[in-house]
Structure formats: structure tokens, C-alpha cells
């Protein structure tokens, strides 16, 4: 009973804050609602027993992406850019697509709920750690080297040389 109430509460929080991201006129408030929506998704992962996804959602999205968006808005946005309307004239079509998608997702979810018995959540962090440090160690390290090379390339290409002029 408590898990059902927590699920519906977190789902309502995620949906309301995601809707506020789109409908709010102030970009700063929209980015704060984005962080709240991502934190609600992390709560849903915790409720489902997906502890690795919960931790990744908090570390990567809530503390990384949402804060990055907030800094970008605060540092780069002009005062006139912070109060733009984020809904255009095609909102009716978008609403229709969302309604059709929601109906399809509900149909699929009901099929899964009827077919699969409810099982107790099993922690997954240890299993993922064993895979990363065992079977997938080489691809994991190669991806880290690739990310470091991409970071160095971004720093190299974004660096501008100072213009040489008469002294």
C-alpha cells in the first residue's frame, strides 16, 4: 500500500514538474523544475529497487546536468531571454501526439502488469560493478580513454590564439 502511494506521488511530482518546465515563462524557474523532475525520476528508480540507476540519476542528471543548465541560464542568459514563451502555435498537435503516446504506453503497461508477477526488488549495483571490473573491463577502459580524448580535443579546438599585433 505504501509503495503504491509513493509511486503515484512520485509520478504526479514528475509529471507536474515536467509540465512546469514546458509551460513556465521564466527560464530559471524552468531549469529548477527540470531538476525537480529528474529527482522524482531518481525516486522512482529507488522505489523500483534499481539502486545503480538511482545513484547514476542523482550523480549525473540531478547534480550534473540540471546544475549545468542552471549555470548556463544564469551566466549566458540576457534579462530579455529569461522570460520567453516556450509554447508555440503548434501546441495542439503536440498535445494530440502526447495523448496518443500515453494511450499506447498505458496499453503496453497494462499488458506487462497482467503478464508479470510482482517480484521483490533486487539490488543491482554489485552485479554491475562485477561486470564492469570483470567481463567488460577492456571496453569500459577504452570508453574512458575515448572520453578523455574527446575532452582534450574539445579543449584544443575551443582554445583561441591571441592575436599578434604590434607592441
Protein Blocks (a to p, Z undefined) as FASTA:
>chain_A
ZZmmmmmmmmmmmmmmmmmmmmpmblklmmmmmmmmmmmmmmmmmmnopaklmmmmmmmm
mmmmmmmmmmmmmmmpcfklmmccfbdfklmmmmmmmmmmmmmmmmmmmmmmmmpccddd
ddfklmmmmmmmmmmmmmmmmmmmmmmmmmmmmmmmmpccdddddZZ
